[in-house]
Amino acid sequence: MAKSTIYGVHAVETALRNDAENLGQIWFDKRSRNDRLKKLEKMAEDSGLRLLAMESDKLDKIAGTNKHQGIVAEYYKLKAWTENDLLDLLDGLEEPAFLLVLDGVTDPHNLGACLRTAEGAGVHAVIAPKDNAASITPTVRKVASGAAEIIPFVPVTNLARTLETLKSRGIWLTGTSDKAKQTLYQAELKGSMALVMGAEGAGIRRLTEEACDYLISIPMAGQVSSLNVSVATGVCLYEAVRQRQGAL
């Protein structure tokens, strides 16, 4: 069983609430008087987990960063979603599918932010290629503030093939591109759909773009030509949320 660490108040709290059986020992800052940390210590004790108090600099070494917010936990696994799991998830939905596809997002901070936004928007799963893209790491979990432990993240070997599989199931693919002839606010984002976002700077790849049913762009009124991928993802997802709630 693979063992790693998670850190940060949100990430550890989410794991305690949703996946405590996969947590090992928990280290916390012995000098902290933070009420939120005390709450987590009580949750950990109630779950029968071993608690170890130590100096902050030792926590830095365990976490590999000083951004742990005073708490670090052993984490034994995170469910590894496969394409077959994704298809089973889609088969079990009682509402139109709402998916996010990240085509080659390599920055873990961007991936974590995208996962957090996707979970908040009600996305059913996030899909990304296995190669040349960020995977779930402690940094991703920290930035995602617990979303990485909740939302299905599905790394796939062949993204183009996966997109064709989604299309065969009646899921429309809407990609973001500066080649788009319509803006985000002109597009229809209701029904079963997957929003396809591109990598930082390069955007979606040619084969991915060709697989999309529609291309959209975010209107830019200033001198900056594009948005950070995590910001752009939030803008697009919540326009979809607005439309989909209006359709209920």
C-alpha positions, 0 to 999 in steps of 0.5 A: 500500500502506497504511503505519502503525507498530506498537510494543511488544515483543510486537507487533513480535516477532509481526510478525517471526515471522509477517509479516516481509515486510510490515515496513519499517525498525525503530527502537529505543532506542539506550540500551536494554540490554534482552535482549528488544530485543537478541533482536528486533534480531537477528531483524530483522537476520536478516530483512534489515530496516533498523535505526535506533537513536535517542533514546527521545523520538524514538521517542515521536514516531514511535509517537505514545506513550511506551509503545513499550517501546523498539521501533517498526516500519513496517508496510505492511499487515494483511490486510483480511478480508472477509465472503467471506474469513470464509465461506471460512475457515468452509468450511475448518474441520475442527472446530466454528466458534468465533467472537467478535462484538463489537457496537460496541466503540469503545475500542481498548484493549478491542478489543485486549484482546478480540483477545488473549483470543480468540486465546488461547482458539482463536477462529477469527475476530472479527467487528465492524461497520465503523461506530461501532466500533474498528478495528485501530490501532497502539494495538490492536496494542500491547494485543493483544500480537501477536494482531492479526497472527494472528487474523482480524478481520472488519469487516462493513457490515451486522452483522445480515445477517452474523449471519443468514448465520452462522445459515444455516450452522448457527452458533448465536448466544449473546449477553450481556444483562441480560435473559437468563433463564440464566447463562453457566454454565447455557448450552451453549457447545459445537458451532458457535457465535458469542459476541456481546458488546455495546459498553461500557455499552450492551450489544448493540443491539436488532437484534443481540439479536433475532438471537441464539438464546440470551441469557446473563448473567454472575452478579454477586455484588457491588454492581457491576452489570457487567464491562468488555467485555474482562473479560466476553469473557474470562470467557465465552470461557474457559467456552466453552473449558472446555465444548468441551475437555470435549466432545472 
